Every structure is written in C-alpha cells, then in structure tokens.
Amino acid sequence: MARRTNSPIEDVLDITSKFPWWLGVTLAAISYFALHWYTMQEPPKAEGLNGLYSAVLPGILRSFAMFGQIILPFVFLFGAVVSAGNRFKRKKLYDDTVNNFSDNALEGMSWQDFELLVGEHYRRQGFVVEETSGGADGGIDLIATKNGEKYLVQCKQWKAYKVGVKVVRELLGVMVGGGAIGGFVVTSGEFTRDAVSFSRDNNIVLLDGKALRRMIREQSKLQDLPKRNVTLSQPQGSTKHICPQCGEALVLRTARKGRNQGKRFYGCSSFPKCRYTKTA
C-alpha cells in the first residue's frame, strides 16, 4: 500500500507542533498581520493589454492572501495548542514515572509515550530535543543537541526481548552519516552482552529500564545533585561540568596517546562505565 503524502497544511501543523507553544502563537500573529496588510494594499491599475497581464499575478497573490490570513494563523494556533498539550503530557508522564515505584512502570507504556518520556528526560538534562516521528520501529526517534553537539537517540519499548547488538550497529551507521558525535539507545527492558560490549568502543550509551528510572528519580528529587557531584568528584583545577549522559562530573584530562596526544579534554568521572568526552 502506498504511503499517504501529507498536505502542505499538515506539514506546517506538524512542524509547528514541535515548536514551543509561544512560538506558534507568535507565528500566528505575524502571519495574520502580514497577510492582512498585503490584502489592504491598492491593486495596480490595468492600462491596456500589457497592464492587464501585469495585474494578473498581484490579483492571484491577493486572493491567496485573503484566504491565508485566516487559514495560516489558525494552523499556527492549532499547532501551538498541540505543542502545549504534548508538553503537558510529557510532564505528566515524567512525574508519574517518578512517583511510580513499580518495576513495571515503563513496561505498561505505549511506544509513543515511552518516546515522549525519554525526550523529556533529555530536555531536563539541558538538551534541545527534536522528535522525528519515526514510528514504532522506524529508525532514529529523537535528535538531541547540546552546546552545538548532536546526539541521536533510539528508543526501544521492548517487553519480551533484549535489545541486541544489531540495533546498536545500525545506530552507529546513522551517527556517522548524520554527523552526530554520540548516541543513546534507551529501552524499557535490557541489553544483550554483545550490545553492551559494542557500545563501549563507539561512544554510544545504553540505558536499560532500571537505569532510566533511577536517573529520572534522582534528577527530579535532587535538584542540587550536579553541584554535589562537582564538589565531591572533581579534582582541584577542573572546570565545573556535568556529563550529559549519566549526570556524573566531568573532569579535565590530557590525552596520553593517539592523534590527540597532549591535548586536554573533559572525560566522565565514571569512566570506564561511561565514556563520554568533550573538547576542553
């Protein structure tokens, strides 16, 4: 069966729903006033045959503007409503997970809700998160950006199977092609040993269900946890930074070998459990 193609209005609505709600409202106001201003302009006078031809295009544009000044702001406003609704839903999912002490808190979610929860988790860690709407198993689910660095996130709401190394390999291939410096695979269940081993050498962080629940609860309940980690974990002379992958402190180190030998960089204090690095 051929896949249905979205209309331009549906595309605008989908894009706007991923913006902050206030941006959708702003776009609605700008589009209305801009198009309304255009419709109020005096149309050019048609003098002779050449003048008639030159007046056709402005007339067509005015007709589009008359309809557009109603339709486009409505689409932007509706997108803003959807954005606000998604924001509320993500917050509620997050809070419900914090307050649910059952080990099955994640397993009862749909894959759509699981992706929303994971996206909210990384937003609260300071990432700008884009939901790609890849589908139940349609590739990369989230694009997370922080300090100009891009990470790809794959969500697996798998209840009966462990996530294997094939998923991690596929993510690595997309990372290389998409210019991402790192990746995350997040599951409500567990990973195979091969997946864990492969991820360690390729700057990919695996989060199973237990680790995700623990990080969400710690992040929610202990707002001052990053400061505490910096105070206890970082050696003297290092800059205060927090690992975006596991929440531990980043420490200033010097590369001892390889092409970057002698250069300084930030590495996670929980190494080798977490292998996140960042240029100093």
C-alpha positions as CSV (number, residue, x, y, z in Angstrom):
1,M,0.0,0.0,0.0
2,A,1.4,3.4,-0.9
3,R,2.2,5.7,1.9
4,R,-0.1,8.7,2.1
5,T,1.6,12.1,1.5
6,N,0.8,14.9,3.9
7,S,-0.7,18.1,2.5
8,P,1.3,21.4,3.0
9,I,-1.1,22.4,5.8
10,E,-0.5,19.1,7.6
11,D,3.3,19.6,7.2
12,V,3.1,23.2,8.7
13,L,0.9,21.9,11.5
14,D,3.3,19.0,12.3
15,I,6.4,21.4,12.3
16,T,4.6,24.0,14.4
17,S,3.6,21.3,17.0
18,K,7.3,20.6,17.6
19,F,8.0,24.3,18.4
20,P,7.4,25.8,21.9
21,W,3.8,26.8,22.1
22,W,4.6,30.5,22.3
23,L,6.4,30.4,19.0
24,G,3.3,29.1,17.3
25,V,1.3,31.9,18.8
26,T,3.9,34.4,17.6
27,L,3.9,33.0,14.1
28,A,0.1,33.1,14.0
29,A,0.1,36.8,14.9
30,I,2.9,37.7,12.4
31,S,1.3,35.8,9.5
32,Y,-2.1,37.4,10.1
33,F,-0.9,41.0,10.2
34,A,1.5,40.5,7.3
35,L,-1.1,38.9,5.0
36,H,-3.9,41.3,6.1
37,W,-1.6,44.2,5.3
38,Y,-1.0,42.8,1.9
39,T,-4.7,42.5,1.2
40,M,-5.2,46.1,2.1
41,Q,-2.8,47.4,-0.5
42,E,-4.2,49.2,-3.5
43,P,-4.0,46.8,-6.5
44,P,-2.2,48.1,-9.6
45,K,-4.4,49.7,-12.3
46,A,-4.7,47.8,-15.6
47,E,-4.0,50.1,-18.5
48,G,-4.1,48.3,-21.9
49,L,-3.3,44.7,-22.6
50,N,0.2,44.8,-21.0
51,G,-1.2,46.4,-17.9
52,L,-3.8,43.6,-17.7
53,Y,-1.2,40.9,-17.8
54,S,0.9,42.7,-15.1
55,A,-2.1,42.9,-12.8
56,V,-2.9,39.2,-13.0
57,L,-0.2,37.9,-10.7
58,P,-0.8,40.5,-7.9
59,G,-4.5,39.6,-8.1
60,I,-3.8,35.9,-7.7
61,L,-1.5,36.7,-4.7
62,R,-4.1,38.9,-3.1
63,S,-6.6,36.0,-3.4
64,F,-4.2,33.6,-1.7
65,A,-3.5,36.3,1.0
66,M,-7.2,36.8,1.7
67,F,-7.7,33.1,2.5
68,G,-4.2,32.8,4.0
69,Q,-4.8,35.5,6.6
70,I,-7.5,33.2,8.1
71,I,-6.1,29.7,7.4
72,L,-2.4,30.1,8.2
73,P,-2.9,31.8,11.7
74,F,-5.4,29.1,12.5
75,V,-2.9,26.3,11.6
76,F,-0.2,28.0,13.7
77,L,-2.5,28.4,16.7
78,F,-3.7,24.8,16.4
79,G,0.0,23.7,16.3
80,A,0.6,25.8,19.4
81,V,-2.3,24.0,21.2
82,V,-0.8,20.6,20.2
83,S,2.6,21.7,21.4
84,A,1.2,22.8,24.7
85,G,-0.7,19.5,25.0
86,N,2.4,17.5,24.3
87,R,4.4,19.5,26.8
88,F,1.7,18.8,29.5
89,K,1.6,15.1,28.5
90,R,5.4,14.8,28.7
91,K,5.5,16.4,32.2
92,K,2.7,14.2,33.4
93,L,4.4,11.0,32.1
94,Y,7.7,12.1,33.8
95,D,6.0,12.9,37.1
96,D,4.0,9.6,37.0
97,T,7.3,7.7,36.5
98,V,8.9,9.5,39.4
99,N,6.1,8.6,41.7
100,N,5.6,5.0,40.4
101,F,7.9,2.7,42.4
102,S,6.8,-0.4,40.5
103,D,9.4,-2.2,38.4
104,N,6.8,-2.3,35.6
105,A,6.4,1.5,35.4
106,L,7.9,1.6,31.9
107,E,6.6,-1.7,30.5
108,G,3.0,-0.6,30.7
109,M,3.6,2.4,28.4
110,S,2.9,2.5,24.7
111,W,6.0,3.1,22.5
112,Q,4.7,6.7,21.8
113,D,4.5,7.5,25.5
114,F,7.9,5.9,26.0
115,E,9.5,8.2,23.4
116,L,7.8,11.2,25.0
117,L,9.2,10.2,28.4
118,V,12.8,9.7,27.0
119,G,12.6,13.1,25.2
120,E,11.5,14.8,28.4
121,H,14.3,13.2,30.3
122,Y,16.9,14.6,28.0
123,R,15.2,18.0,27.9
124,R,15.6,18.2,31.7
125,Q,19.3,17.5,31.2
126,G,19.6,20.6,29.1
127,F,19.3,19.1,25.6
128,V,17.2,20.6,22.8
129,V,15.2,17.6,21.7
130,E,13.6,17.1,18.3
131,E,11.1,14.3,18.0
132,T,11.4,12.8,14.5
133,S,8.1,10.8,14.5
134,G,9.9,7.8,13.1
135,G,7.2,5.3,14.1
136,A,7.1,2.3,16.3
137,D,10.4,1.0,14.9
138,G,11.2,3.4,12.1
139,G,14.8,4.5,12.8
140,I,16.0,7.4,14.9
141,D,13.4,8.6,17.3
142,L,15.0,11.7,18.8
143,I,17.7,14.2,17.9
144,A,19.3,15.8,21.0
145,T,21.5,18.8,20.7
146,K,23.6,20.5,23.4
147,N,26.4,23.1,23.1
148,G,26.3,22.6,19.3
149,E,26.9,18.9,19.6
150,K,24.4,16.4,18.1
151,Y,23.4,13.1,19.5
152,L,20.9,10.5,18.1
153,V,18.5,8.6,20.4
154,Q,16.9,5.3,19.6
155,C,14.0,4.2,21.9
156,K,13.1,0.6,22.2
157,Q,9.9,-0.2,24.2
158,W,10.5,-3.9,24.1
159,K,8.9,-6.0,26.8
160,A,9.7,-9.5,25.7
161,Y,13.1,-9.3,24.0
162,K,16.6,-8.0,24.9
163,V,18.0,-5.3,22.6
164,G,20.8,-6.8,20.6
165,V,23.9,-5.6,19.0
166,K,22.2,-5.2,15.6
167,V,20.3,-2.1,16.9
168,V,23.5,-0.5,18.2
169,R,25.4,-1.2,15.0
170,E,22.6,0.4,13.0
171,L,22.7,3.5,15.2
172,L,26.4,3.8,14.7
173,G,25.9,3.8,10.9
174,V,23.3,6.6,11.2
175,M,25.6,8.6,13.5
176,V,28.5,8.5,11.0
177,G,26.2,9.5,8.1
178,G,24.4,12.2,10.1
179,G,27.3,14.0,11.7
180,A,26.4,13.1,15.3
181,I,29.2,12.7,17.9
182,G,27.4,10.3,20.1
183,G,24.2,8.2,20.5
184,F,21.9,6.7,23.0
185,V,19.8,3.6,22.9
186,V,17.1,3.6,25.6
187,T,15.0,0.6,26.4
188,S,12.4,-0.3,29.0
189,G,14.0,-3.8,29.2
190,E,17.6,-4.9,28.9
191,F,20.5,-5.3,26.5
192,T,22.5,-8.3,25.4
193,R,26.2,-8.6,26.4
194,D,27.2,-8.1,22.8
195,A,25.3,-4.9,22.6
196,V,27.0,-3.6,25.8
197,S,30.4,-4.6,24.5
198,F,30.0,-3.0,21.1
199,S,28.6,0.3,22.6
200,R,31.7,0.9,24.8
201,D,34.0,1.4,21.9
202,N,31.8,3.6,19.8
203,N,30.6,6.4,22.0
204,I,27.1,5.0,22.4
205,V,25.4,5.0,25.8
206,L,22.9,2.2,26.6
207,L,20.2,2.9,29.2
208,D,18.1,0.0,30.3
209,G,14.8,0.3,32.1
210,K,16.3,0.3,35.6
211,A,19.0,2.9,34.8
212,L,16.4,5.2,33.2
213,R,14.0,5.0,36.1
214,R,16.9,5.7,38.6
215,M,18.2,8.7,36.6
216,I,14.7,10.2,36.3
217,R,14.1,9.9,40.0
218,E,17.4,11.2,41.0
219,Q,17.2,14.1,38.6
220,S,13.7,15.0,39.8
221,K,14.2,14.7,43.6
222,L,17.8,16.1,43.9
223,Q,17.9,19.3,42.0
224,D,21.3,20.2,43.5
225,L,22.8,16.8,42.6
226,P,25.1,18.2,39.8
227,K,26.6,20.7,42.3
228,R,27.1,17.9,44.8
229,N,28.8,15.8,42.2
230,V,31.1,18.6,41.2
231,T,32.2,19.2,44.7
232,L,32.8,15.6,45.6
233,S,34.1,14.2,42.4
234,Q,36.2,16.8,40.5
235,P,39.8,17.3,41.3
236,Q,41.3,20.7,42.0
237,G,41.7,22.9,38.9
238,S,38.9,21.3,36.8
239,T,36.0,23.3,35.5
240,K,32.5,22.6,36.7
241,H,30.8,20.4,34.1
242,I,28.3,17.6,34.3
243,C,28.2,14.6,32.0
244,P,25.0,14.8,29.8
245,Q,24.9,11.1,29.5
246,C,25.0,9.9,33.2
247,G,24.8,13.0,35.4
248,E,28.3,12.5,36.9
249,A,31.0,15.2,37.0
250,L,33.3,15.8,34.0
251,V,37.0,16.0,34.9
252,L,39.8,17.7,32.9
253,R,42.2,15.2,31.4
254,T,45.1,15.1,29.0
255,A,45.2,12.6,26.1
256,R,48.2,10.2,26.5
257,K,48.2,8.6,23.1
258,G,46.6,8.7,19.7
259,R,46.3,11.6,17.3
260,N,45.1,13.9,20.1
261,Q,48.1,13.1,22.3
262,G,48.9,16.1,24.6
263,K,45.5,17.8,24.1
264,R,43.2,18.4,27.0
265,F,39.6,17.2,27.1
266,Y,36.8,16.6,29.6
267,G,36.0,13.0,30.4
268,C,33.3,11.5,32.6
269,S,34.5,10.7,36.1
270,S,32.6,7.4,36.0
271,F,34.9,6.1,33.2
272,P,35.0,3.2,32.0
273,K,31.3,2.8,32.8
274,C,30.6,6.0,30.9
275,R,32.9,7.0,28.0
276,Y,31.6,10.5,27.3
277,T,34.2,13.1,26.3
278,K,34.1,16.7,25.3
279,T,36.7,19.1,23.9
280,A,38.2,21.4,26.5
